């Protein structure tokens, strides 16, 4: 089985990141490293990471860059360069992973493929009820507990309640169009390097879709673990979302598709000083 690096992207959401890292501490998969890809967060985020790094049985790395606006693609590329694992699992720091999350990505890794998982999105009220204790004791992933907290039952809860064997079969039979989900996807490091990583020209919007499209142009096929690799997505505002940036990113993505361009124009190769923590680009 491949060595695993879990890359966690974050920006100034230390309470959410705390819950994300706590869930990663309670994974059933025995061995993996965690790399926090930090797009310029303030001191509290570093303190949160340091607290886990001092007590964790896992290696936890903090890769940071100066805050110059939304530059998630660039910090993800720096995290890829810092990764020791041959297989990369990507999640966001506003997500809480089911205990079997990393195991599912690791067990289903297959050369020539990337994996797509799923999210259960929580509202603001339920997000506040996701405490350390309900993560540690597993209640956060019980549909009955979620429903009792005021969230109505919906079909996504079936990913938590159906028998495991049935959920595996549903992965194989899923009719859903697959795509790279930045908060729950994975691929081999060599495939990420082959497409020159994420495209640093992108701001918020379509940056993940572009990466997935370029993997597919490289003949890396999508497979799903959406029924067995599940995350809870914690609510938060998105002040960095801007319609003009999203339109510009769509244009970049469409250009790459039209030109059958699988390598990022500005990606891994263009970062001359990887793994720096002094704020330099």
Phi and psi in degrees as a GROMACS rama.xvg file:
@    title "Ramachandran Plot"
@    xaxis  label "Phi"
@    yaxis  label "Psi"
@TYPE xy
-66.0647  148.567  UNK-2
-69.1952  138.871  UNK-3
-111.749  135.732  UNK-4
-118.448  123.864  UNK-5
-97.8684  118.251  UNK-6
-102.073  120.851  UNK-7
-112.764  113.907  UNK-8
-86.4415  142.771  UNK-9
-153.433  156.369  UNK-10
-157.528  106.407  UNK-11
51.8514  41.955  UNK-12
-131.392  65.0038  UNK-13
-62.9765  -35.2458  UNK-14
-66.4705  -42.8852  UNK-15
-63.1912  -43.7461  UNK-16
-61.9787  -38.8088  UNK-17
-55.2468  -47.1802  UNK-18
-67.6567  -36.5268  UNK-19
-61.1471  -49.5864  UNK-20
-68.0693  -33.8659  UNK-21
-62.5262  -43.5613  UNK-22
-63.6121  -36.4162  UNK-23
-68.1815  -27.6535  UNK-24
-67.4345  -22.119  UNK-25
-111.829  36.2604  UNK-26
-83.9031  148.993  UNK-27
-78.6585  -22.2002  UNK-28
-70.8751  130.874  UNK-29
-75.7019  -32.3701  UNK-30
-140.77  121.503  UNK-31
-166.158  157.153  UNK-32
-100.03  158.286  UNK-33
-118.932  129.554  UNK-34
-119.46  116.874  UNK-35
-90.1563  114.512  UNK-36
-93.099  101.369  UNK-37
-105.967  112.98  UNK-38
-85.9837  47.8356  UNK-39
94.2121  28.2658  UNK-40
-66.1495  159.685  UNK-41
-75.8941  -179.371  UNK-42
-57.901  -35.4268  UNK-43
-60.6043  -34.6493  UNK-44
-65.0522  -43.4975  UNK-45
-61.179  -39.169  UNK-46
-63.167  -40.954  UNK-47
-60.241  -46.9008  UNK-48
-64.8132  -44.4953  UNK-49
-59.7051  -38.4213  UNK-50
-60.1726  -42.0472  UNK-51
-71.9126  -40.1087  UNK-52
-61.5595  -32.2518  UNK-53
-73.1181  -25.7683  UNK-54
-115.279  -13.4392  UNK-55
-72.3381  148.458  UNK-56
-82.169  -5.45316  UNK-57
-102.463  160.078  UNK-58
-77.8065  126.989  UNK-59
-122.992  121.115  UNK-60
-109.934  144.936  UNK-61
-116.57  110.936  UNK-62
-107.864  118.768  UNK-63
-125.489  149.532  UNK-64
-138.167  159.394  UNK-65
-61.9545  144.417  UNK-66
-75.9941  106.267  UNK-67
-127.239  40.5897  UNK-68
91.0259  -176.616  UNK-69
-68.804  108.955  UNK-70
-133.603  49.0058  UNK-71
-60.5432  -40.5487  UNK-72
-61.1143  -39.3019  UNK-73
-67.5023  -42.9133  UNK-74
-71.6146  -30.4039  UNK-75
-64.6499  -40.2806  UNK-76
-63.2129  -39.7767  UNK-77
-64.2623  -35.6379  UNK-78
-68.5263  -38.8981  UNK-79
-59.8426  -43.8467  UNK-80
-64.2353  -27.5382  UNK-81
-86.5468  -10.9107  UNK-82
-73.056  135.502  UNK-83
-91.4694  -20.9687  UNK-84
-77.7487  152.866  UNK-85
-87.0691  -10.7536  UNK-86
-126.235  132.237  UNK-87
-114.15  127.215  UNK-88
-112.486  125.517  UNK-89
-108.337  128.11  UNK-90
-138.11  167.004  UNK-91
-100.889  153.144  UNK-92
-73.256  1.73653  UNK-93
-102.553  20.3272  UNK-94
-123.16  145.263  UNK-95
-114.981  119.61  UNK-96
-87.1645  134.205  UNK-97
-54.953  146.868  UNK-98
-54.075  -28.3842  UNK-99
-94.8923  8.5524  UNK-100
-57.5235  -56.1584  UNK-101
-65.1142  -39.4124  UNK-102
-57.7157  -42.7643  UNK-103
-64.3496  -42.531  UNK-104
-64.6181  -42.5512  UNK-105
-65.3198  -45.1076  UNK-106
-69.3835  -27.7363  UNK-107
-99.6784  1.98818  UNK-108
-61.2468  133.774  UNK-109
-146.041  127.445  UNK-110
-53.7444  141.649  UNK-111
82.1157  10.2206  UNK-112
-138.835  154.648  UNK-113
-120.114  159.305  UNK-114
-112.015  143.965  UNK-115
-121.217  124.103  UNK-116
-103.877  -153.354  UNK-117
-145.796  165.307  UNK-118
-124.11  147.719  UNK-119
-113.146  111.792  UNK-120
-84.4755  128.88  UNK-121
-102.042  148.225  UNK-122
-82.31  179.033  UNK-123
-63.2985  -42.2358  UNK-124
-64.7208  -45.4602  UNK-125
-69.5228  -33.3958  UNK-126
-56.462  -40.7442  UNK-127
-66.9081  -21.9453  UNK-128
-88.4343  -4.5496  UNK-129
-82.5174  86.2582  UNK-130
-89.6122  170.372  UNK-131
-56.1221  -42.855  UNK-132
-66.3437  -39.8983  UNK-133
-72.6045  -21.1759  UNK-134
-74.3964  -46.7304  UNK-135
-64.2242  -41.8031  UNK-136
-90.3241  -0.144444  UNK-137
85.9068  -0.948111  UNK-138
-61.1025  -31.499  UNK-139
-59.0481  -20.1371  UNK-140
-109.119  19.5426  UNK-141
-105.888  122.874  UNK-142
-60.767  -34.1788  UNK-143
-62.8176  -42.967  UNK-144
-64.8303  -44.6351  UNK-145
-59.742  -41.5471  UNK-146
-66.1333  -39.8398  UNK-147
-66.2348  -20.2589  UNK-148
-83.144  2.38739  UNK-149
109.029  -4.06321  UNK-150
-90.7242  125.748  UNK-151
-64.7782  152.322  UNK-152
-66.2289  134.569  UNK-153
-134.554  171.288  UNK-154
-62.4379  -23.6979  UNK-155
-63.9013  -25.0557  UNK-156
-65.2599  -18.9598  UNK-157
-61.3707  -24.3818  UNK-158
-68.8649  -14.6689  UNK-159
-103.808  -19.2672  UNK-160
-112.367  -29.5702  UNK-161
-67.8731  152.173  UNK-162
-56.4384  146.494  UNK-163
-58.329  -44.3228  UNK-164
-60.0095  -39.1732  UNK-165
-67.2346  -40.0231  UNK-166
-65.1256  -35.1546  UNK-167
-63.5408  -41.9029  UNK-168
-65.8377  -35.7725  UNK-169
-68.1405  -33.2297  UNK-170
-55.8814  -47.2993  UNK-171
-68.2626  -29.0204  UNK-172
-102.631  5.451  UNK-173
-61.1512  126.457  UNK-174
-86.743  -4.04272  UNK-175
-66.8597  136.925  UNK-176
-64.6782  128.012  UNK-177
-92.1399  150.074  UNK-178
-157.601  165.84  UNK-179
-75.9611  116.625  UNK-180
-101.052  108.407  UNK-181
-57.9881  -27.6756  UNK-182
-90.2737  -2.8217  UNK-183
-163.732  74.8892  UNK-184
-150.036  166.056  UNK-185
-152.812  156.401  UNK-186
-159.858  166.964  UNK-187
-72.1745  142.067  UNK-188
-58.3244  -39.4161  UNK-189
-60.2253  -34.6522  UNK-190
-70.9616  -39.2561  UNK-191
-62.9721  -40.4606  UNK-192
-67.3788  -37.8391  UNK-193
-62.1179  -30.3683  UNK-194
-97.8723  12.1145  UNK-195
64.2441  30.3494  UNK-196
67.2823  -155.683  UNK-197
-78.939  154.634  UNK-198
-88.0879  114.086  UNK-199
-67.0906  -9.2653  UNK-200
-74.9603  -16.5052  UNK-201
-84.3431  136.132  UNK-202
-92.3321  -147.419  UNK-203
-76.1583  124.875  UNK-204
114.295  121.428  UNK-205
71.8672  0.503657  UNK-206
-66.4002  -36.0052  UNK-207
-74.5042  -42.4039  UNK-208
-59.8296  -38.8464  UNK-209
-64.075  -44.9475  UNK-210
-60.2727  -46.3666  UNK-211
-62.725  -41.0719  UNK-212
-62.3942  -40.2831  UNK-213
-71.1635  -33.4682  UNK-214
-60.58  -43.9947  UNK-215
-66.9065  -35.6864  UNK-216
-64.6087  -24.856  UNK-217
-85.894  7.3929  UNK-218
68.3888  32.4172  UNK-219
-97.0752  111.54  UNK-220
-87.591  149.628  UNK-221
-84.0631  136.657  UNK-222
-128.741  158.574  UNK-223
-116.416  144.847  UNK-224
-126.842  31.69  UNK-225
-64.202  -23.0062  UNK-226
-88.3998  -14.1023  UNK-227
-125.045  -18.3677  UNK-228
-114.461  94.8862  UNK-229
-116.695  140.69  UNK-230
-122.91  149.277  UNK-231
-93.7295  126.915  UNK-232
-98.2196  117.633  UNK-233
-80.3204  139.627  UNK-234
-69.0792  143.866  UNK-235
-165.541  160.033  UNK-236
-73.6327  160.683  UNK-237
-126.671  74.2945  UNK-238
-66.2959  -16.8623  UNK-239
-85.042  -4.98437  UNK-240
-76.8791  122.261  UNK-241
-135.238  129.595  UNK-242
-61.6588  -36.2994  UNK-243
-68.1826  -35.1003  UNK-244
-68.0197  -40.4485  UNK-245
-62.8099  -41.3369  UNK-246
-63.3159  -42.5834  UNK-247
-64.1074  -39.1499  UNK-248
-67.1882  -39.3773  UNK-249
-58.7846  -41.2564  UNK-250
-62.2432  -42.5721  UNK-251
-62.4784  -44.5293  UNK-252
-60.9911  -45.6368  UNK-253
-63.7776  -35.6059  UNK-254
-64.0878  -44.7382  UNK-255
-61.1301  -39.4692  UNK-256
-65.5471  -45.9405  UNK-257
-62.9467  -35.1111  UNK-258
-90.1225  0.884919  UNK-259
52.817  43.0543  UNK-260
-92.6011  105.745  UNK-261
-89.6589  -20.096  UNK-262
-96.755  134.535  UNK-263
-60.7527  137.542  UNK-264
-64.4419  -40.5327  UNK-265
-132.155  96.8494  UNK-266
-137.726  -135.308  UNK-267
-58.438  -46.2843  UNK-268
-63.8503  -27.0364  UNK-269
-85.4817  -4.88202  UNK-270
-89.7149  107.925  UNK-271
-83.9935  -19.9819  UNK-272
-129.991  73.6507  UNK-273
-68.521  156.423  UNK-274
66.9244  19.1279  UNK-275
-77.2298  143.454  UNK-276
-117.661  14.7589  UNK-277
-99.2501  8.00658  UNK-278
90.6052  -5.39025  UNK-279
-76.589  147.338  UNK-280
